[in-house]
Amino acid sequence: MQGVPAKKQVTAFVILVVVVLASLLISNIRTRSNQTTPNIQLTTPPTSFHTNSETISLPDTPLKKSVIAAGDYIVRQQIANGELSYQVDFMTGAREYSPSYPRLLGGTGALFTVCRVSGDTKYCEAGDLALDQYLNLLVTESDQFTGACLYTSGICQLAGSAAVVDVIYKRWQVNDDMMLNGRNLLGVAQQIGYFILSMRKPEGGFYHAFDPHAGGTVDPDYFVSYSSGESLLAILELYEMTGEKLWIDQANEINDFMVTQPITEDHWHSEALKLLAQLDSLEKADKDYAKQIADSIIAGEVRSLSEKNSSFSSATKIDGLASLAQAFYYSKGKSDWLDDEIQTFITFVRARQLPANNCNWDISRELRENFGGGIFSTCEDPSIRVDGLQYYINGVTTYLEYQVLKNNQ
């Protein structure tokens, strides 16, 4: 993908921009411990944007077909108002689960990935239907907080808001018409980006939840391990879509802090490092941190590949390692050492993509028609959840694109 090159050096211009932004602060977000975090002044939503980058053509292989089959399952389970199926026990048909909207948005983004991989617009149409539904959960209160956030279960989760940007980005990759039923999607993404920046802590991390009621309050105790990585990815996606220097400068600041933190198997940070390598560059500290993430995932392989382990969790390993392989490729580092590890995780998850299974089940024709392409958790838990499909679709697609890039170099 093409991006706008940027340098990490702090220039006098950047300092001037920071001073100007500071002078435009319009309110404060109050924490329950009476700390304050400044909001960022909104600008007019953009009417023009960078052209989406050229799609990498993938050869027709069984792996590509498995990605499309997962997309077929999501479309087949979608209802008329656009809502996606969150989780279902395919043996009993039970759906009594509390939905996670960040995960449902992840499934929506995966539909646009399948649309890009397959070239079939039915997946984009399904994605538009779902996105239009979930955008109704956005709230804006200019006198309470900056920008827009995804409001669910009484709060605005940082990860949920970042997920909206990721869906819009995945749509942009395949469709350069950024209007959806009267909404300027790029303007929506930018507003959410300003909200994400307003949630930054002075020391460099993020607050992970915001209560827009009663004057606007962040919750300093709310924590979701992947929120920071997903937010960093959203900021980088905004940079690629708009070319605005603010986003890459903020992304570099955020990442510089994140690579000083303890190592986790963070697939979202892995995706962000991949995009940072594409659009800008990785410093030595970034590459070292990326390798440590990969080593952490591989070190846990025995646990992850246990028959009792959820395929949903293992699918995140595909996503993380494939993203890191691309990050190393774009930064001219060694990546071949990850190939066997990625393929091992893919084999593990594919064994649970219906009608295939490693449980000695005889899958009836009716079950094939209703649930074929879905990925179930374990033999003890035959439930299909949307985020398992999301991570498999995104991870395998990233891996297949990496293979094409590597073979064409």
Sequence and secondary structure as in RCSB ss.txt:
>XXXX:A:sequence
MQGVPAKKQVTAFVILVVVVLASLLISNIRTRSNQTTPNIQLTTPPTSFHTNSETISLPDTPLKKSVIAAGDYIV
RQQIANGELSYQVDFMTGAREYSPSYPRLLGGTGALFTVCRVSGDTKYCEAGDLALDQYLNLLVTESDQFTGACL
YTSGICQLAGSAAVVDVIYKRWQVNDDMMLNGRNLLGVAQQIGYFILSMRKPEGGFYHAFDPHAGGTVDPDYFVS
YSSGESLLAILELYEMTGEKLWIDQANEINDFMVTQPITEDHWHSEALKLLAQLDSLEKADKDYAKQIADSIIAG
EVRSLSEKNSSFSSATKIDGLASLAQAFYYSKGKSDWLDDEIQTFITFVRARQLPANNCNWDISRELRENFGGGI
FSTCEDPSIRVDGLQYYINGVTTYLEYQVLKNNQ
>XXXX:A:secstr
        S  HHHHHHHHHHHHT   EEEETTS EEE        S              HHHHHHHHHHHHHH
HH  TTS    EEETTT        HHHHHHHHHHHHHHHHHH  HHHHHHHHHHHHHHGGGEE  TTTSSS EE
EETTEEEHHHHHHHHHHHHHHHTT    EETTEEHHHHHHHHHHHHHHTB TTS B  EEE STT EE TT   T
THHHHHHHHHHHHHHHH  HHHHHHHHHHHHHHTTS     HHHHHHHHHHHHHS   HHHHHHHHHHHHHHHHT
HHHHTSTTS HHHHHHHHHHHHHHHHHHHHTT   GGGHHHHHHHHHHHHTTBTT  SS     HHHHHHHTT B
BS SS  EEEHHHHHHHHHHHHHHHHHHHHHHH 
